[in-house]
């Protein structure tokens, strides 16, 4: 399994959120960086659940506006390009343009999720995964108020391929958040702590998503990441195994980041 990627969380306004050694969308291609020959043309995805599969990579880029019915405004996901640095792994350069009007009655309703999703190397048990190396760089160019986060989001289950039943579990690794964005289970307080993971300590918040009946496990860092993350996401899975939330036989069925 190479590059993971997350669900149920909006991405920041005008934020390039590349995965697998990405760079901000405004950065030029350096001379030693090859652009994949079979990469599709850049695209601006503004439709609800509009997505494109990126040829030659294990990813798709999606504009997943599951809360569009309660949103006043628009969100567009912008695919820019795929790069392969000399001697390095491919990376996707992409961004999000959010223009949502503040409405008090739906202030705490998640509006959508612009993301990169895995389409390969899934339906694999934790025990059979050697590592899940990931690099995630982002920047926000808009300074207006925003409520959202940057995260990895996976769905695991005791059953291969299951991503919708109440036996499945959603895992969220929050890297940075702002504007009062809070995880499911925040009102119950931390269910556990992890003292050392990816260079910081974490608090685990848990509860059931009343929309689908699935239990959500959200890890929030005590020290937020600021624009960059690099780590082996298998360490995240193993930390939850140690806490008894998962088993080594849990199937990794969905993975994304946004």
N, C-alpha and C positions, 0 to 999 in steps of 0.2 A: 504494500500500500504506500503510495507516495505522498500526495498532498491532500490533506483534509480541508474541509471547508465548512456554517451554521444556519438556525431557523427561528422564526417568530421574533425578530428584532430588526427595527429599521436601521439603516446605515446613515451616517451623518450627511448633512447638506453639502453638496459639491465635493464629496470626499472620494478621491480615488482610493479604492480598497483592494489592491491587488493581493494575490496569494501565490505562494511558492516563489520566494525571492522576488517580490514585485517592486516597482518603483513608482513614485507619483506620476500621474498622467501628464503633467507638464514637463517632465524631464525628457530631453531629446534622446534619441537612440545614439549611443556612443559608437565609435568606429569598430570596436571589437565585439559588437552585439549584432547577431544575425536575426533578422525577422523571418519567421518560418514561412516557407514558400507557399504552403497550403492554408495559411491563415485567412479567414474570411475578411472582407472589407469591414472597416469600422461601422458600428451600428448604434443607433439611439433607440432604446426599447422603452416605450411609454405605455404600451398596452398592458392590461391586467393579465398577469401570468405569461407575458410574452417572454420568449427566451430564444437563444441561439446555441447550438452545439459548436464548440471550437474544434475544428478539424486538427488532427495530429496531436491532440492533448486529451487528458482524462476529464475535461471540464465542460460545463455549460455555464453561460451567464444568463441570469434570470431577473426579471422585474416582477416579483411576487407580491402583488398588492392584495393580500387576502382581506384587508380591512377597507377596501376601496369604497364600499357602500356607506361607510361612516367617515369618509374623508372629503374635505372641501379643499380642492387644489389638485396638485399632480406630483407624481414622482417618476423620474425617468432614469434608467440605468444605461450608462454609456460604455460600450465596449470600444476600446481604443486599438489595442494590438497585442500580439504575443511576441515576446522577445526570448532569445536564447543567448545569454552571455557566453563568451568563449570559455569552454570548459565547465559550464554551469548547467543548471536545469532550466527548462522553459518557465517563463513567468508571464502572467496576464496583467496588462495595464488596463484599468477600468475605473469608472467613477459613478457617482450618484448625484443627481440634481433634484433637490426636494423643494417644493413650494407649496406648503400646506398651511391653510389658514387655521389659527388657533380657535378652537371651539370648546368652551368650558365643559359642556356635557359629555364630550368624548375625549377629554384630555388624557385619560389613562387607558384609552383603547389603542392597541397597537395597530397602525395603519398598513404597514407592509414591510417588505424585506427585499432589498436589492442584494444579490448574492452570486457567488460562484459555487456551483454544486459539482460533486464528483459523479461521474457516470461509469467509472471503472474501479476495480479493486475493492468492491463492496461485497456484502454478504459473506463476510469472513469473521471467524471468531477471534476474540482478543488473543487467545493463546497462540494462534497461528500467525499473528502479525509480528514481524521483527521490529519495525519502527514505523513511525508516521512523522517524518521530518516536515516541518512547515515554517515558512517565513512569510510574514504579513506586515507590510508597510503601508501607512496611510497618512494623509494630510487633509486638513479642512481649510478651504480657501474662503468660505463665507463666514462672516462674523455675526450675523443675526442670530437671535435666540434659537436654540435647537434642543429637542428632547430625543435621545436615542443612544445607541451604543455600537461598539465594534465587538464582534464575538465569533467564536467557532461554535457550530451547532451540529450535533450528531444525534441520530436515533438508533438505539440498540434494543435488542429483544432476545428472549430465550429461544425464539423461533427464527430461522433463516427467512429473510425477505419481509418480515412483519414490521411495518412502520406506522400502523394505524390502530392496532388494538390497544386495550387498556393494559395489556401485559408489556407493551413496549415502553421504553423510557427515553425521554429527551434530555440530553446533556448539553449544557451551555457553559462555555468558558468565556466570561466577560473580560475583555482586555482594557477597554476604556468606555466610560459612560458619562453623560452630562444631562443637564436640564431636568433633574429629578426622575430620570428613568430608573425604575426599580424592578427587581425580578419577582416572579411568582413565588410566594412564600415569605416575602420580606416582612410582612406583619407578624409572622410567627417567630421571627428571630432566627439566628444561625442554628442549623441542625447539627453542624460539626465544623471543625476547623482543620486545615491542613497547614502545618507549620512551615514547610519548605517545598515549593514546587515552582519551577521556572524563575527562580531567584527572588521569590517573595512568599508571603504567607497568604492564605485564602480562607474565606468563610463560605460555607455551603448553605444555600437556601433551597427549600424543597416544598412542593405542594402539588396538588392536582390541577391541571389545566381543565377548567370546567367546560371548555368548549369541545374537548375531545376525550376527556377522562384519563388522559395520559399523565403520569407523574413526571414532573420537570425538576431536574437537579441543576441548579445554577451556581457556579463557582465565581465569586467576586474577589479580586485581589485587594489586599490591604494597601498596597502601593500600585496605583494604576500604571499601565504601560502608556507611553507617550509617543505614539507614531510608529512604533516598531516592535515586533515580536518575532523571536526565533526559538523553536523548541521542538522536541519530539512528543507529539500528542499521545503516544502510547503511555507516557508517564502519567498523563491525566487519567486515562482509563484505569491504569493500575492503582492509582491513588483511590479511585472509587471502588475498586475491587477490595482494597485493604479496609475500606470503611463498610464493606458488606452491601454496597448498593448494586454491584455487578458481580458476575462470576467470570472466570477465565473462559467459560464456554459461551458467554454472551456474544450474539451476532451483531456486527457493525453493519447496519443496513442502509443508512443514509448519512452523508457527510457534506457539510457546506460551510461557507464563511461569508459574513456580510456585515 
